[in-house]
Amino acid sequence: MGKLANKVAIVTGGSRGIGRAIAQRLGREGATVAVHYAVNRSAAEEVVGEIVQGGGSAFSVGSDLGTLDGIRTFYAGVKRELEARFGTAGFDILVNNAGMGLAATIEDTKEEDFDSVMSLNVKAPFFMIQQALPDLRNDGRIIQISSAVTRISLPAIPAYSMSKAAINGLTLSLANQLGPRGITINAIAPGFVATDMNAGMLQDPGSRRFGADFSIFGRWGEPQDIADIAAFLASPEGGWITGQVLDASGGSHL
């Protein structure tokens, strides 16, 4: 039996990339996983199928988290499914992973693109926590996906960097509030990870080498690298860590 047996986890952006790897790993550890997707239901159902085939339990719920209505719709769907399965909407782990990138200098950033990044990368985690707190059980876990760009200067992505810095601030500010309930909140800050979001860089040999050279290990991170850290933070062993940003960049720019 896994370390997360009888636990319930919600993973936003769980249909691909880092979120997919986290959902799969939490499922292997015994958690029932709510896999969020924005548009690609088939990808989310594929993740659900893989978890179930491995002996776990999972279901998918779709919604656009870029708006408060979308966040409420998603969370209401999760609650309905949990109540149908368990008779309660209580859950134990929230992984705020859904996000988007924006490759544009400050001069080239359009207002609508800036607003889209902030809506999904900042607004969605904030209001997901707001919606979920009444149902998040004591001794629960909140895990946020930040980025190493909050400590590494990359002028080509200022809006994205700014959005992830907000995640770090939110993580720290909520730690004191949640501590008396035994709830931990931490952020994971990956570097370059081989996901769909970075497909363009991965296909270009020069860009691929650029990303690999950031790490002292000379390679790109894999989604599983981040999932392993998330599984630790979600487990009982992670209960003495809170309010922290864990660098998961393979020693990038040390």
Secondary structure, DSSP 4 states (H G I P E B T S, - for coil): --TTTT-EEEETTTTSHHHHHHHHHHHHTT-EEEEEESS-HHHHHHHHHHHHHTT-EEEEEE--TTSHHHHHHHHHHHHHHHHHHHSS--EEEEEE---------TTT--HHHHHHHHIIIIIHHHHHHHHHTTTEEEEEEEEEE--GGGTS--TT-HHHHHHHHHHHHHHHHHHHHHGGGT-EEEEEEE-SB-SGGGHHHHHSHHHHHHHHHHSTTSS-B-HHHHHHHHHHHHSGGGTT--S-EEEESSSTT-
